[in-house]
């Protein structure tokens, strides 16, 4: 049993690291190939559409993992009933993100890019459903195949189009067909999971699932919107050129979130047990973990602060050097990115998780307000300061709620 857990952990972790690495180098390649303005158009479409991935999922994947792990005989029933639900949520997400794009975009080119890239949600939701059932069966290779192949095919096809002078729109079309190709492969992979492709419209089942998933979905939706709000606001106030500059630095910080998230995930089971058995020990462990991750984040900050000019120049070229100041400020914000990864373990395991929604919403609203105040006056450095302020406020909110939970008697 222990050997299987270790094997699955290594398989999934290795696949995620490889997929992230491919995606990161593809991103840098596009930054150098497209030029600052076109790169800005590309990043605005990504930033807006990625916010709606958790809308298309709506916390359903978490419930699949929970329920099918307990009873694997439910796999076929869940699969055939959740397919139409997930596809419906994806179509709703496409409509919502396109509508938001029309409101926020000042360019018909951006609206078209958003609409096209949003259609990636359809194959993505099918791929993740199959991968989620694979995870419940402890077959982590399914998730690994989806992660690596979708990123890899997108990078190969999109990279070739960019290399031969293709437009941002054509590159985003390539992303859709890459994900569709993975769906085609997953369709034939169903037999290995003992699944048969079948659609079952069960509204009662949908209501039951959504009733349980909406809290986690709402927290994730706000978290994702919060993370990319500064990119969207830069595009709104300053346009695609400055979006390209800002995103070149922001991508490095965004990629680094994998580190504290992995640390938090490793602590999740222990947190769940101690929250119900011994909150005093949990509080001590939480403070120790904060101290440990704080020390690590300081080294991370110093690396980006000292080497920001070299990193930007080597990665993207001299045309992106205006983003150096942004990277230095975001390096400070990264300290709080690291620290803010830990409170979620306690909050999501608490029975009072619904009460946290107001804090999450307030943090998102303040982050947008900071951007609205600082970006028009200080441009992309204002966006970086807004991110830092949002993280500081989030740290205060998160820990107020955490220690409120820890002070309560079991």
Secondary structure as GFF3:
##gff-version 3
##sequence-region A 1 410
A	DSSP	alpha_helix	2	34	.	.	.	ID=ss1
A	DSSP	alpha_helix	36	50	.	.	.	ID=ss2
A	DSSP	alpha_helix	53	57	.	.	.	ID=ss3
A	DSSP	alpha_helix	60	70	.	.	.	ID=ss4
A	DSSP	three_ten_helix	72	74	.	.	.	ID=ss5
A	DSSP	alpha_helix	75	104	.	.	.	ID=ss6
A	DSSP	alpha_helix	108	118	.	.	.	ID=ss7
A	DSSP	alpha_helix	120	136	.	.	.	ID=ss8
A	DSSP	alpha_helix	141	163	.	.	.	ID=ss9
A	DSSP	alpha_helix	168	189	.	.	.	ID=ss10
A	DSSP	three_ten_helix	190	193	.	.	.	ID=ss11
A	DSSP	alpha_helix	203	238	.	.	.	ID=ss12
A	DSSP	alpha_helix	240	277	.	.	.	ID=ss13
A	DSSP	alpha_helix	279	316	.	.	.	ID=ss14
A	DSSP	three_ten_helix	318	323	.	.	.	ID=ss15
A	DSSP	alpha_helix	324	339	.	.	.	ID=ss16
A	DSSP	alpha_helix	343	349	.	.	.	ID=ss17
A	DSSP	three_ten_helix	353	356	.	.	.	ID=ss18
A	DSSP	alpha_helix	357	407	.	.	.	ID=ss19
###
